[in-house]
């Protein structure tokens, strides 16, 4: 029985590893808000697909349009005109009148008459604005407590998807929204009143409806401002979904009593010149996307939603919580992984499965739409992504498993080869053929996987880079964008690592060195790992010596791979306590040495370190070398001496069995080989139950001129082009790829033209004669390669500049592109700096840079701070900053300083001093200063 269970576990172990791992990664992306805009866009599509509803006859909208303003002759309309309209409506006995017009000041003539009408109309509700630039209500209605809020709630994309039913002011007084107030007046005549369901007041019953306020833990509004009592809007439609009449018709007695009696009457502005319109997260069909909705119509939709829910039981759309979203994603990840694993056992299905992944993604989207029609909004983007990625990863593991099985058979055959050579010859040939087919299948799949994963990463990293260039985001938002970019870059590194596996096995791995900012690089590594540590509830401590150089010359990608792998293992095997990441000089000085630098390629067996004696060509150059020690210390499970002997062996995993399921056993082996290529080795000391310590010393070259180059690069933002605007033709069948390049190049001054396949690209090129073409490779009708070859054979295009940008990034794809006539190959995801350099080189461009006025202002503010009195915060704030500095949490220090500045600007000189040290990662210096300040306060 036990052996059967063990065999079954071995068979399904890849599914048990894949499903939760993919679900966790996708959920982490959801936590950062990557999918929020996509989920909102999907909700709009659901509204479009939903059958249209009939007009709500309980509501009458009195509009004030352009023709009304022309006839009246002024705005605001005089009190006499407004009083006359209200009196005529009142005489027809409506259930409630909601006046969505701010009226805090008299507009003569007729103000006294308006006051009389207001005092004599108990069901008239006026409005005030509470949030932002507040507007007072009509004084007469305020005294009668006949006022409500006209505020609307905007999402981060500027659209209205939520309704504000009530909110409190700074004095704690609660005001109902306009829609809520008039709805309750209407329902009172139907003997329907509001009742609390729970003591907190978050759940309310109104007739057949149960209302629950948004709490900010929903997947689409995680961390959003949900102040007051907010619900998700279940739109009925635009103005054509309600009975409407103009103000002039009311004044001309063209309105019958039947259209008013017992109804909710809303009076509001629809004249475009008054600009009382909102972008809404709703579209009635595919043709009116982006149509703006008048404010009075937004209130009418909320009234209709409340009345329909209370009287008819129309669904109030509820939103799935974050916890339920994670479970939902996990279920789809398991469904995908199990299904794919079963299908791959079928020989006729296995090779065709990858092309069916987009169809599989429709299943969770369809499920989300069905739930939406029943009144529940559940995520569709994250489960679809989990389904596709789980299918891809499971397919990879299946090919790996098949290859391992074939290798086991070959090993068994080799043991008895001499005794059974004649009878087994045919079987060995068959097994070899199967192994070759499996290897070919793996290569084909890796190519497809690279293309499929690079395409969405192109969108993520592309827009992250565009947002990094934005001047409208604050520091915290830019930090979030940088984390997204770092995580996306790390994912791209992992994809490249899978594709580089054959190079590692063939011992042909190479280092590609470049200059980069060392503290920023380390911060990016720690932020990636800090998220996982915080999820496990353990402390993550980051400490960097102030003597560590600001810029180094090394292989950034491989160094990041080694550090993230070591930190990830430390976090994985630590359930309580902390993980500490120390960076310091291994010696007390930096040496200037004359080194032998390679001129040529590296092709040495690993793990033999590279030495100057085995290079084909060398040259002498004096460089500054810093021996830097990287230490990773954890308080985890630790290891025995026997386990320490195995940890750097391929496919070997030690420690707890449940932890082994989280990896393949290749990480430390690959890191060991990379470290050896860098001329060092990873060392480890560990004790069972006490934790482990990994460290390595690397001789890193200091990039002396990097600071000046990098300062110039980042301070001079490109905002235009000198001379004629170049025409650029973009050819790609993926709209998001086109949008990224257009959003980058158009603001600078390029004229951009689009084509969606190679044939359209040829026709468009002949039409506009572009200066340069940026094209994909894999496209319908005519591929990118065929288009390039055809263009190069035309007399007018033999010298045209062509850049290939493709997610098919194998060396063979690059070589084919260059042979076909392309001038350059840029792999997706596109790096903005690489694209701009390529355009400058191929088109001989001269950029226009942004001026330095803002930087000069900042310098002036810094100088003024010197004349401000130094005021030290309370001990509690100093202790908080000291604790953050002890942990090396630079981002936490910066956030705490921002909070101090918000509380009172009297601490400005203190926060400026600490912030300068935090910006240069001098956590030790911060601790010393805080200690001195505390001692001075005691004395």
N, C-alpha and C positions, 0 to 999 in steps of 0.2 A: 504493500500500500504506500509506504513512504517513498519507495523508489519510483512509483508511478507519479506521485505528487512532484518529486524532484524533476522527473523528466518533463512533466507538463510545465513546471516553472521555467526550466531551461528553454523550452520551446517558445514561451510567451514572455520571456524576460525583457525582450526589446520593446514590446508594447507597454509593459509596466514601467519602463524607463522613459519612453518617449512621451506618453500622454500627459503625465503630471508635469514633466519638464517644459513641454511646449505650452501647456496651460499657464504655468507660472510666468514664462517669458512674455506671453501675450497679455496676461493680467498686469504685469509690470508696465508694459506699454500703455495700457488703459489708465493706470494710476497717473502717468505723466500727462495724460490728456491728448495723446497722439490721435486717437480715433474720434474725438468729440465732434469736430466739424463734419466728419463722414457720417456719424450717427444722426446728427441733426439733418443733414442732407437726405438721408434715408427716410427720416420721419416725414419730410416734405413729399417724397415720392409716395409714401403710404397714403397721405391725404389725397393725392392725385388719383390713386387707384381706388380709393374708397368711393362707393356709389354716392351720387349727389343727394342731398336731403331737400325736402320741400321747404317753402318759405315759412318763417316763424310768424304767424299771424298775431301773436301776442305783443309784438313790438312795432312801434311806428317811429321812424326817424324823420325829424324835421331838419332839413339841410339848409345851410346858408352858403349858396354858391356864388359864382362870379356875377351872375345876372342880378341876384338879390343885392349885392354890394353896389352895382351900377344904379339900380332903381332907388336905393336908400341914399346913396351919394356920399357915404363916409364909413369909416371903420375906426374905432368901435361904433356899432350902430347905436343911435340915441336911445336913452332910457324910455322915452315915450313909445318908440316902435317896439322895443322889447316888452314893455308893459302891455301894449295892445295885443301882441301875439300870445303872451302868457294868459291874458284874460280870455281870449277866444278859445284857447285850448282848455282852460279850466272850465269854461261853460259847457264843454262837451263831455265832462265827467270822466277823465282818464283815471286809471288806478294809481299812477305815479308819473311825475314829470321830472326828468333828469336834465338839468341845464349844464351841458359840457362847455360852458363859456366862463372864463374868468371875469368877475365883475366886482373888483374890490374898490373901485373908484366911481363916482357919479359921472355920467355922460349926459349933460344937458342938451336939449330940454327934456323934461318929463321925469326927473329923478324922484320927486315926491310921489308921483303916480306909481312908479315902479315899486317904491317902498310899500305903498298900500296894497298892491297886488301880491307882493311877497308875503306880507303879514296875513293876508286873507286866504292864502293857499297852503293848507297844512301838508299836502302831498307834493309840494315843490322842493326839490333838492338842488342846492347850489354846490359848487366845487371849490376846493383849494388845492394848492400844490405844496407837498410836504418835503420832497427830496430835492436836493440841488438848489437852484434859485427859487426859493419858496414864494408863493403868491397867496395872499390872504383871501378868505371867502367874502361873499357879500355880508356886510355887517348885520343887516336885518335878519338874514337867514341864520347867521351864527348865533344871534341871541335866542332864536327859536330852536336851536340845535337841529337845523335842517341842512346840514352840510355833509359832504363826503369828499373822498380823495379822487383826483383825476390822474394820479401818477401811473405810469406804465413801467414795466420791468423789462430791460433790454439784456439779451445775452451778449457774450463777448464778441459775436460777429455783427452786433448792432440790430438784431432782429427780435421781435416780440413773440415769445413762445409761452410765456407765463403770465398769469393774471394775478394781480394784487387784490385780495379780498378785504384785507384790513391791515393797518399798520399803526404803530404808536409813535408819538413825537418824543422830543427830548425830556418832556415832563412826565412821561409815562401814560399820557392820555391816548386812548385807542380811538381811531377813526376808521369807519367802514369805507370801502371803495364805492365809487358811484354806482357801479353795476350791482354790488351787493346790497346797497341801501334801497335802490328802486325795486330790486327783486323781492326783498323782504316785504316792502309795502304791497306789492302785487299779491304775494302769497298769503299775507294776512287776511285778505278778502276771501281766500280759499281755505281759511282755518288751518294753515300750515305755518308752523313756527320753528325756529332754530333751537336745537337741543344738544347740549354737550354729551358726548359718549364716554369720555375718559376725564380724569381729574386734571390732566395737563392742558386740556382744551385744544389739543392738536387734531382730535377726531370729533367731527360734528355731524349730527343727523338733521336733515332737512327734507321732510316728506319721505320719498322713496330713496333718497340719495344719502350716501355716507361720504363726507369730505375729509380728506387727510392732507395736512399741510406738508410741503416739501421740507426735508430736514437737512439737505446738503450731503447726504450719504448715498444719493442715487448715482448710478453709473454716469448719467449724462450731465449731472450737476454736482460732481464731486468737488467739494471745497468752494462752491459758488456762494454768493451772498444771497441767502434765502430769508432775509429779515422780514418781519411781518408775517402775514398768513398768505402763502403763495400756492397756487395750483397750476398744473399744466393746462394750457388752453386747448379745448376740443373745438376747433373752429367749425362753424356752420357754413360760412362763406363770406364773400364780399357784399357790397350794398345790395346786389340783386337778390340776396337771400332774405331780405327784409322789405317791409312795406315802407316806402319813402315818399316824402312830399316836401316841396320847397317852402321857405318862409313867406315868399310873396303870395303863394296860394293860400296860406293860413290868413294872411292879412286881407286878401281879397275875398274871404269867405267861400273859397272853393273846396273846403274840407268839410265832409259830412260828419255828423255826429257818430254814425256807425263805425267809422274808421278810427275813432278816438276812444269811445266809451269802453271803460274796463281794460284799456291797454296800458302798456308802459310806453311813454313818449320820451324820446331822447332828442334834445336839440343840440346840434353841433355844426362845426365848420367843415365844408367840403370844397371851398374855393381854393384853388391851387396857389393863389397869391398869398393866402394866410399860412400856408406851409404847415398845416396840422396833420401831417401824414407820417406813417411809420412803415419801415420794412418789417414784414411779418414772416414767421417760419411756416408759411402755408401757401399752397398753390392749388387752385381749383382744377387746373389742367396743365398740359405741357406748354400751352401757348402763352399763358399769362404769368410765367415765372418772373420774379422780380417786381411784380405790380405792388405799389405801395397802398396801404389801407388808411383811410381817414380815422382819426382818433375816436370819433363818435361811433364808427362801425366796429372798432375794437371793443368798445364798451358794450355795444349791442351783442357781439358774439359772447361776451362773458355773461350778460343777462340771459341770453338764450340758453347757454350751457347750464346755468343755475336752475332756470325754470324747467327745462326739459328733464334734468336729472331729478328734480324734486317731484314733478308731476308724472313723468312718463318712465322714469328709470333709465333714461339715456346714459350710457357709460361715461363715467368720469375717468379720464385716462390716468392710470397709476403708473409709476416708474419703478422698475426693478432696483433693489438696493445693490450696493457694491458687493456685499457678501454673496447675494444670490447670483450676481453676474459671474463671479469667480466659479461658482458651482456649475453654472450654465456653460461656461467656456470649458471646464474640465470634462463635462459630459460629452460635448461635441468632440473634444480632443480624443477621448477614449473611443467614441463611436467611429471616428475616422481611422484611428490606429488599428482597432480590432478588425474593421471591415476590410481595410487595405491588406492587412496581414492574411486574412482568409482568402481574399481574391487572388493574392500573389501565389497562393498554393495551386491555383488553377493555371495551367500552362498557357491556355488560350487568352487569358486576361492580362497576365503580368506585364507584358511589354506595352500594352495599350492603355494601362491604367493612368499614366501621367497626363494623357491628353483629356481625360475625363474629370480632372480636378476642378476646372471652372464650373462644370455642371453640378458637382457635389456641393459647391459653395452656395448654390441656389436653395438647398434644403434648409439651412438655418434662416436664411432671409425669408423664405416662405413661411416658416414657423413663426417668425417675428411678426409678419403681416397678419397672420391669423390671430395671434395674441392681441395685436393692435385693434382689430375689429371687435374683439371682446372686451376692450378697455384696459389692456395692459401693454405698456411699451417696454420691450425687452431688447437688449443689444443684438445687432445683426452683424456688425463689422468684425468685432473681436472673435465671435464663434466661427465665422467664415474663415478668418485668418488662421485660427487654431486648427480648423478642419484641414485646410490646405497644407499648412506646415507639418502637421502630424502625418499626413499622407506621404509627404516628401521624405521626411526623416525615417518613417517606417520602411519606405521603399529602399532607402540607403542601407538600413540595418538588415533588411531581407537579403540584399545582394551580398552584404558582408557575411551574413550567416551562411548563404549558399557557398561562398568562397571558402569559408572555414570548414564546412562539411566536405567540400571537394579536397581541401588540403589534408584533412584527417584520413580520407580514403587513400590519398597518394602516399601518406606516411605508412599506413598499414600495408600497402602493396610493396613498399621498399623493404620492409622487414623480411618478407618471404620471397623476394624477387628471384634469388638464386635457385630456390627449390621449385618455383612455379613459373619460370621465365617463359616457357613455351605456351602454357595454358592461359597465362595472364597478359600476354603481349597485346592482344586485341582489346582487353578490358582497360589496360593502361592508356592505350591510344584514345579510347572513348573518354576516359576520365580527363585526359589532357585537353581533348577537344572541348569538353564541358567547362573546364577551367578557363580556357581561352575565351569561350563564349561569355562566361561570367565576367571576366575582366573587361571584355569589350562592352558588355552591358553596363558595367560600372562606369566606364569612361563616357559612354553615351549619356548615362543618367547624370553624371557630374556636370557635363556640358549643359544639359537641359536645366538642372537645378541651379547652376550658376546664373543662367539667363533669367529664370523665373524669379529668383531672389534679388538679383541686381535691379530688376525693373521697378518693384515697389521701393527699394532702398534709394533709387534715383530720385523718387519723389520726396522721401523723408529727408535725405541729406541735402537735396537741392533747395527745398524751401527752408530748411534749417539755416543754410548758408545765406539765403536771401534775407531771412529775418534777422540774422546776425548783423547785417548791414543797415538795418532800419534805425532811424533816429527817434522813432516814436515809442520805443519800448523802454521801460525803466530797468534798473540794474537787476532786480530780482527776476524779471521776465527774461532778460538776456541770459542770466545764469541758467534758467530753466531751458532755454533754447540751446545753450552750450552743452548742458547735460544730455539733451536729446541727440545733439550732433555727436558727442563723445560715445554714447551708447550705440548709435547707428554705425559709427566708424568701427567700434569694436565688433559689431555683428558682421560688418564687411570684412574685417580682419579674419574672423572665424571662417567665413565662406572661402576666403583666399587660402586659409590654412588647409582646408579640406582639399582644395585643388592642388596645393603644394605638397600633399602627402606623398605623391610619387617622387618628388624631388628629394624629400627626406629619406625615403627608402633607397633611392639611388645614390645617396650621399653627394648630392650636387646643390645643396642649399647655399645661397649666396647672401651676403649682407649688402644692403643698400643704404649708405650713410647720408645724412643731411644735417644741417644746422637747425636746432629748435630750442624754444624756451623751456628750460628744464623744470622750474617750479610749476609752470602751468601744465606741463606734461604730467608731473606727479599728482597735481590736483585732479586732473581728469581721471587718472587711474584710481585715486582714492574715492572719488565721487561715485564711480561705477560700483566699487566694492562696498562703500558705506551703505548703499540702499539695501543690499542683501543682509549686511550685518544688523541693521536696524530692524529688519523684518524678523530676524531671529531673536531680537531682544538682547544683543550683546553689544558691548562698547567697542567702538572702532577708534583707535588713537593714532593720529598722524603727526610725526615729529620730524622736522627737517632742520639741519644745522645751518646757521646763518652764513657759514663759510662755504657752503656748497655753491658752485658757479651758477650764474643765471642762464647761460646758454652752453650747450655741448654739441659735439659733432659725433653722431652715432646712428645706428639703425633704429629709428623711433618705433617702427612697427614690431620688430622682434623683441626689443626691450619691453614694450608694453605687454606683449604676449607672455613673456616670462614672469613679469611682476603680477599680472592679473591671475595667472595660473597658480602662483604660490600663495597669493592672498586669498583666492577662491578656495583652495584646499584648506587653508587655516580656518576660514569662516565655516566651511562645511563640517569640519571635525571639532568645532567648538560650539557647545550648547549653552554655556554660561561663562561669565567672566568677560574677557576682552581679547581683541586682536590688535597688536601694536605694529605699526609700520614706521621704522626709523631709517632716515637717510642722513649719512654723515661722511666726513672725510676719514678714510682708513688710516691716513697719516696726517700729521699736523702741517704739512706744507704741500704746495703745488710745484711740481718740477718742470723746468724747461729742458726738453731733451731734443736731440737730433735723431729723428726716427727715419726709417726706411718705409716709404709709402708705396703701395703696389700700383703699378701701371699695367693693367691687364686684368684677367678674370681669375676667379678662385675656383678650383676644382679639386680640393683636397679631401681625403677620407676623414670622416668624423669618428671619434671626437678629438683627433689630433689638432692642437692649436696652430693657427697660422704663424709662421715665423718668417723673417726677412730672407732667409736662405733659400726658401723654396718658391720664390716669386720669379716670374719671367723677366720683369723689367722694373727697376726701382729708381727713385730719385731722392735726394736728401733735402729735408726741410725741417726747420726748427718749430716745434709746437709745444704748447703747455698742456701737460697731462695731469689730471686729478684722479687719484685712486679713491673711488667712492664706494662705500659699503652700504648695501641694502639689507636690512634686517626685518624679518617677519616673525613675530613672537606671539604665540597663542597660549591659552589656558585650556586647551582641549583634551582629547583622550590620550594623546601621546602614543609612542611606539616602543616596542621591544627591540633589542639588538638584532634579533632574527628578521623582524619586519624592516628595519633600516637597510638591510642588505638587498631588499627586493624593490624598494620604492622607485628606483630609477630604471627598472627593467620594463620593456614594453608589455602592455596588457596585464601587468601585475597590479593588484589593488590590495591594500592592507587596511586594517582597522575594522570597524563594525560593518556587518553585512548590509544593514540598511543604508549605510553611507556609500557602499560600493556601487549600489544601483544608480547613483547619481553621475557616474562617469564611465569612460571606456578604458581607463588605465594607460592612456597614451600621453597625458599632459606632462607629467614629470619627466618622462623619457625624452619627449621632444624638447622640453626646456633645458634638459641636461646637454643635449646636442647643440642647441643654439648658444648656450653659455660657453661651451667648449670652443665654438667657432669664434666667440668674442674674446677668447684667450683667458678664460677663467673657469671655475667650477662651482657648483652649488654645494654648500656644506650644511650639515644638519646635526642637531643635538636634541635628544628627546628622552623623556621618562614617562612610562605608563601612568596615566592618571594625573600628571602634572603639566602636560603640554609639550610643545615642540618649538624649536627655534631654527629657522632656515636663514642663511646669509650667503652673500656672494660679494666679492670685491672685483670691481671692474675699473680698468684704466681707461678713462674717457677723455677724449680730446676737448679742450675748451675752445668754443667758437668766439674768438675775441671780437670780431667785427659784426657779430650777429645783432647786438643791441641797436647799433646805429642803423643797419639795414632794415631791421624789423620795425623800428620806430618810424622810419620814413614810409615803410610799406603800409603800416596801419593808420598813420596819421593822415596820409594823403589818400583820401577816399576818392575814387574815380566817379565823376559826375557828368562827364561829357567827352566829346571828341572834337579836336580841332580840324577845321576844314570840312570837306564834303561828307555827308552822312552815308556810310557804306550800306549797300543793300545785301542782306543775308537771307538766303533761302533755307528753310528748315524742313527736312523731310523725315517724317517719323509717323508710324501708325498708332503710337500711344499719345493721346492728347495731353496727359499730364507731363510727359517729357517735353512736348512743345511749349506748354505753359511755363515751365521752369525757365527755359532759355529766353522766352519772350519777356517774362517778368524781370529778367536780369538785363537784357540788352536794350529794350525799348526806352527805359528811363535814361539810359546813358546817351542815346541818340542814334541807334541803329534803326534802319528800316527793315522790318521783319516780314517775311512772307512764308506761308505754310503750304505743305503738301503732305498727303497721308499715305502715299505709296510711291514706288519708283516711277510709274508711268506719269502720275500727276507731277512728280518732281521734274521729269524731262519736259513736259508741256509748260510748266511754270518757268523753268529756266530759260526756255526759248522765248517766252513772253517778256520777262523782266530783265534778262541778262544780269544776273546778280554778280556782286564782287566776290562772294564766297558762299559755299554750300556746306551745311552741317547735316549729315545724313546717318540714319540707322542702317543696319545690314539686313536683318530679317523683317521683310515687309511683304504684303500681298501684291499680286499682279506682277510687279517687277521688283526684284531684290535690289538692295543698295549696291552690291557689286556690279550687277548688270547695268544699272543706271550710270555708274561711274565709267565703266568701259564704253558705253554708248556715247556719253558726253565727250570723253577724251578723243573719240574718233570724228567728232564734228569740228569743222575748221574754226568756228567762233569760240570754242570752249576748250581747246587743247592746252591753254595756259591757266584755266580757271583754278582757283584754290579750293580744295575740298578737304574737310575734316570729317572723319568717321567717328561717330559716338555710338557705341553699341554695348549691350549687356553681354554679348558673346565675346569674352575677353581672353580666350585662349591665344597662345602665341601664333597658332596657325591662322586665326581670324585676322590678327594684326598684319601678318605677312601678306595674306591674300589682298587685304585692303590697300596696302602700299604698292603691291605689284600691279593692282588694277589702275592705279593713278592717284590715289589719295595722298595728300601732303602730310597728314598727321592722323594718329589714332588716339582717341581719348576714351578710356573704358568708363562705362556707367557703374556706379553713380558718378556724375560729373562733379569735379571740384572747380568752383568758380574761379579761383586764382589761376588754375591751369588753363581754363578756357580763355580768360582774358589775355594771358601771356601768348597763347596760340594765335588769337585774333590779332594782337599787336604785331607779332612776328610775321604773319602771312599777309597782312594788309598794310604794314608799315605805318601804324597808327601813332598819333601823338595825343595823349590823354589830357583832359582838363580835370584838375584836382580841386577838391573842396578847400575853401580858405580856412585859416586857422583862427578865425575870430572867436569861436567858442572856446578854444583852448586858452587863448589869451585871457578871456574872462575868468576862466577857472583859475588861472595863475594869479589874477588880480584878487580873487576871493581868498586864495591861499595866503596872499600877502596881508590882506586885511585881518585875517585871523590872528596875526601876530600881536595886534593891538587889543585883542579881546582878553578879558580877565579869565584866568584858569580856575574853573570851579569843578571840584571832584564829586562824582555821584556818591550815593549811599553805599555802605559796606555790602549790602545785599547784591547790588549791581556789580560791584568790584569782584565779589566772590564768584558771581556767575561768569564774568569775563575770565577770571583766573582759571576756573574749571574748564572752560572751553579751550583756553590756551594750553592747559595740561594735556588735553586730548588731541591737540593739533587741529581742531575743527575751525579752520579759517572762515568758512562760509557762515558758521554759527556766530563767530565773533562779529563779522560784518553785519549780520542780521540784528544782533543785540545793539550794535552802535547805531543802526538805523532807527531802532525803537527809541533809544535815548534822544536822538535828534527830534523825533516826533513829539516826545513828551515835553521837552523844553529846550530851546536853542541856547540856553545858558551854558550847556555842556559842550558847545561846539568846539572850543579849543582842545578840550580833553579828547573828544571823539576823533578829531582830525589827527591828533598825534598818534592815537592807537591805530586808526585806520591806515596811516602810512606804513606802520610796521606790519599790519596784517596783509597789505597789498604785496609786500615783499617777503611774506611767509616767515617773519621773525617772531615765532611764538615764544621762544625763550626770552627774548628782550621784552616782550609784552608782560610776561610773568614777573620779571625783575622790576619793571616800572610800577606795576600794580602793588607789589610788596612795599616799595618805597612810599607810595601814596598812602597806603594803610598805616604804615609806621608814622608818617608825618601827621596824620589825623589824630592818632592816639597821643602824640606828644603835644 
